[in-house]
Amino acid sequence: MGATYPDLYAAIAVHSGLACGAADDLISAFAAMRHGGSPNSSASDDTSAGPGDRPPLPTIVFHGDRDTIVNPRNADHVITRSMRATNWQTKVRRGQVPGGHAYTCTIHADANGQAILEQWCIHGAGHAWSGGSPAGSYTDPRGPDAAKEMLRFFRDHPAVARDTKSANYESSR
């Protein structure tokens, strides 16, 4: 949705999913899930990969490195499709949830130091929501807490008017 309608979203989050345009039908979706979609595949309505005047949409991605349902390479593809600029400042942060999973968080910041892309690789996690309730299905309470980090990321990237139509709308509110 964010790739197709970037003027409607301030930021996007993906957890254990595919990049926009990774599949065109059910068969290619299952192939992308199993083997990792191509970072260069493109759907006709995908605006995230092509050059353009607008900066990439801020994106945060979570994926377990032991996911056997959706290949973890898909997380790499989500980030790769968003990286149009070449002057990224990249830093890697490693940590571990007390009594839980270790993780690696790779942050790509723009020239001003604003974190635009975050990729969280949860070591030892399978296909489950990271930090979810132990009572849930497809949840992993051993974290890190994906919902908390996504909310932080969204707060760090508030909605701003991106074009004249949006600016007129914002100014009329």
C-alpha positions as CSV (number, residue, x, y, z in Angstrom):
1,M,0.0,0.0,0.0
2,G,2.8,2.4,0.9
3,A,4.6,1.8,-2.4
4,T,1.4,2.2,-4.4
5,Y,0.1,5.2,-2.5
6,P,3.1,7.0,-1.0
7,D,1.2,10.3,-0.7
8,L,-1.2,8.6,1.7
9,Y,1.3,7.1,4.2
10,A,3.9,8.8,6.4
11,A,5.8,5.5,7.0
12,I,5.3,1.7,6.6
13,A,6.1,-1.4,8.5
14,V,6.6,-4.9,7.3
15,H,6.8,-8.0,9.5
16,S,7.7,-11.3,7.9
17,G,6.4,-10.3,4.5
18,L,7.3,-9.7,0.8
19,A,8.4,-6.6,-1.0
20,C,5.9,-4.8,-3.2
21,G,6.0,-6.4,-6.6
22,A,7.7,-9.6,-5.5
23,A,4.8,-11.6,-6.9
24,D,2.1,-11.2,-9.5
25,D,-0.1,-14.2,-8.7
26,L,-0.6,-17.0,-6.2
27,I,2.1,-19.3,-7.7
28,S,4.8,-16.5,-7.8
29,A,3.7,-15.4,-4.2
30,F,4.4,-18.9,-2.9
31,A,7.7,-19.0,-4.8
32,A,8.7,-15.7,-3.4
33,M,7.7,-16.7,0.1
34,R,9.7,-20.0,-0.1
35,H,12.8,-18.8,-1.9
36,G,12.9,-15.0,-1.5
37,G,11.4,-12.7,-4.1
38,S,13.6,-10.9,-6.5
39,P,14.6,-7.4,-5.4
40,N,14.4,-6.3,-9.0
41,S,10.9,-7.7,-9.8
42,S,8.4,-4.9,-10.4
43,A,4.7,-4.7,-10.6
44,S,3.3,-2.0,-12.9
45,D,2.0,0.0,-10.0
46,D,5.1,-0.2,-7.8
47,T,6.6,3.2,-7.2
48,S,9.1,2.2,-4.5
49,A,11.8,0.9,-6.8
50,G,11.9,3.4,-9.6
51,P,13.7,6.7,-9.5
52,G,11.6,9.7,-8.7
53,D,11.5,13.1,-7.2
54,R,10.2,12.0,-3.8
55,P,12.4,10.4,-1.2
56,P,11.9,6.8,-0.1
57,L,9.0,6.2,2.2
58,P,10.3,5.6,5.8
59,T,10.2,1.8,6.3
60,I,10.8,-0.5,9.2
61,V,11.1,-4.2,8.6
62,F,11.1,-7.2,11.1
63,H,11.9,-10.8,10.2
64,G,13.1,-13.9,12.0
65,D,16.3,-15.5,10.5
66,R,14.8,-19.0,11.1
67,D,11.5,-18.3,9.3
68,T,10.6,-21.3,7.2
69,I,7.3,-19.9,5.9
70,V,8.5,-16.6,4.4
71,N,12.2,-16.6,3.5
72,P,14.2,-14.0,5.5
73,R,15.7,-12.7,2.2
74,N,12.4,-11.0,1.6
75,A,13.3,-8.5,4.4
76,D,16.4,-7.6,2.5
77,H,14.4,-7.1,-0.7
78,V,11.9,-4.7,1.1
79,I,14.9,-2.5,2.1
80,T,16.7,-2.8,-1.2
81,R,13.7,-1.7,-3.2
82,S,13.5,1.5,-1.0
83,M,17.2,2.4,-1.3
84,R,17.4,4.8,-4.3
85,A,19.9,7.3,-2.9
86,T,23.6,6.3,-2.7
87,N,24.6,8.5,0.2
88,W,23.1,6.5,3.1
89,Q,24.7,6.6,6.5
90,T,24.4,3.1,7.8
91,K,24.9,1.9,11.3
92,V,24.4,-1.5,12.8
93,R,23.1,-2.1,16.4
94,R,23.2,-5.5,18.0
95,G,21.3,-6.4,21.2
96,Q,19.5,-9.1,23.0
97,V,16.2,-9.1,24.9
98,P,16.8,-10.3,28.5
99,G,15.9,-14.0,28.4
100,G,14.9,-13.7,24.7
101,H,16.2,-13.4,21.2
102,A,19.3,-11.6,20.0
103,Y,18.8,-9.2,17.1
104,T,20.6,-7.0,14.6
105,C,19.1,-3.7,13.7
106,T,20.5,-2.0,10.6
107,I,19.6,1.6,10.2
108,H,20.0,3.6,7.0
109,A,19.9,7.4,7.6
110,D,19.7,10.2,5.0
111,A,22.3,12.9,4.6
112,N,20.8,14.8,7.6
113,G,21.1,11.8,9.9
114,Q,17.4,11.0,9.9
115,A,16.8,7.2,10.1
116,I,14.7,6.4,7.0
117,L,15.0,2.6,6.8
118,E,15.3,0.1,9.7
119,Q,15.8,-3.6,9.3
120,W,15.5,-5.8,12.3
121,C,16.8,-9.4,12.0
122,I,15.7,-11.5,15.0
123,H,18.1,-14.3,15.5
124,G,16.6,-17.7,16.2
125,A,13.0,-16.5,15.5
126,G,10.7,-18.3,13.1
127,H,7.5,-17.1,11.4
128,A,5.9,-15.3,14.3
129,W,5.2,-11.7,15.5
130,S,8.2,-10.6,17.5
131,G,7.3,-9.7,21.0
132,G,3.7,-10.9,20.8
133,S,1.6,-12.4,23.5
134,P,2.4,-15.9,24.6
135,A,-1.3,-16.6,24.3
136,G,-1.4,-15.7,20.6
137,S,-0.8,-17.9,17.6
138,Y,2.2,-17.1,15.4
139,T,3.6,-14.9,18.1
140,D,7.0,-15.0,19.8
141,P,7.1,-13.3,23.3
142,R,10.9,-13.5,23.4
143,G,11.0,-10.3,21.4
144,P,12.2,-7.7,20.6
145,D,8.8,-6.0,20.7
146,A,8.0,-5.3,17.1
147,A,4.8,-3.3,17.9
148,K,6.6,-1.0,20.3
149,E,9.4,-0.4,17.8
150,M,7.0,0.2,15.0
151,L,5.1,2.8,17.0
152,R,8.3,4.5,17.9
153,F,9.3,4.6,14.2
154,F,5.9,6.0,13.2
155,R,6.1,8.7,15.9
156,D,9.6,9.6,14.5
157,H,8.0,10.0,11.0
158,P,4.8,12.0,11.3
159,A,2.6,12.7,8.3
160,V,3.6,15.8,6.3
161,A,2.2,17.3,3.2
162,R,4.0,15.8,0.2
163,D,2.3,17.5,-2.7
164,T,0.0,20.4,-3.5
165,K,-3.1,18.4,-3.1
166,S,-2.0,17.1,0.3
167,A,-0.8,20.6,1.3
168,N,-4.2,22.1,0.5
169,Y,-5.9,19.4,2.4
170,E,-3.6,19.9,5.5
171,S,-4.1,23.6,5.4
172,S,-7.9,23.3,5.3
173,R,-8.1,21.1,8.4
